[in-house]
Amino acid sequence: GAGVSQSPSNKVTEKGKDVELRCDPISGHTALYWYRQRLGQGLEFLIYFQGNSAPDKSGLPSDRFSAERTGESVSTLTIQRTQQEDSAVYLCASKASGSPDTQYFGPGTRLTVL
Amino acid sequence: GENVEQHPSTLSVQEGDSAVIKCTYSDSASNYFPWYKQELGKRPQLIIDIRSNVGEKKDQRIAVTLNKTAKHFSLHITETQPEDSAVYFCAARNRNSGNTPLVFGKGTRLSVIA
């Protein structure tokens, strides 16, 4: 079946503008994760959703970052009043519930804040 | 919370030689340890994983070893080829804590020189 998809693939914005990034997880995957990867760096956890439970927002770097997910479908990550340090690749991953352990990543959205 | 350290940050080997990447983790409750390969501009992809009930797992030229007492695990690539050049990330999580996110190391950039 289709893998995790993300849009847009690239986003260039001006400092101070808001951006929305979209993630379509693998159908049926109850867990969805957002990570940030700065250039040449590792994967930094931002937020994760598990079914209808309250999301774990412990990785969000500031209150300018928020995310939503409706049920077990699409998620959007919103960054308000973007700053240059927000420039990074934003990766989404999804995982099936229960014992399967594998997280499958999307191709990412490369965000550049000018 | 969990903390994963990964070494080395860069590694160059001659084609045909072996490569070893090492990770340590801090949370003794972690029991799932995947390795992801990320080629330039691509999404991270799972290449091998190990659970804490085994000490070693092999898949063709790739193997992972786990020492739970010392809280470290390693990736071994034998007979390296140019297409093995990529950034490799180790990660850890506790499978018994639901679908909590992976905690990643900072990555190792492997260059295989032909």
Chai-1 contact restraints between the chains, C-beta under 6 A:
chainA,res_idxA,chainB,res_idxB,connection_type,confidence,min_distance_angstrom,max_distance_angstrom,comment,restraint_id
A,A31,B,N99,contact,1.0,0.0,6.0,A-B,restraint_1
A,Y33,B,P101,contact,1.0,0.0,6.0,A-B,restraint_2
A,G42,B,F104,contact,1.0,0.0,6.0,A-B,restraint_3
A,G42,B,K106,contact,1.0,0.0,6.0,A-B,restraint_4
A,G42,B,G107,contact,1.0,0.0,6.0,A-B,restraint_5
A,L43,B,F104,contact,1.0,0.0,6.0,A-B,restraint_6
A,F45,B,P101,contact,1.0,0.0,6.0,A-B,restraint_7
A,Y48,B,P101,contact,1.0,0.0,6.0,A-B,restraint_8
A,Q50,B,N99,contact,1.0,0.0,6.0,A-B,restraint_9
A,K95,B,N99,contact,1.0,0.0,6.0,A-B,restraint_10
A,D101,B,Y32,contact,1.0,0.0,6.0,A-B,restraint_11
A,T102,B,L46,contact,1.0,0.0,6.0,A-B,restraint_12
A,F105,B,R43,contact,1.0,0.0,6.0,A-B,restraint_13
A,F105,B,P44,contact,1.0,0.0,6.0,A-B,restraint_14
A,P107,B,R43,contact,1.0,0.0,6.0,A-B,restraint_15
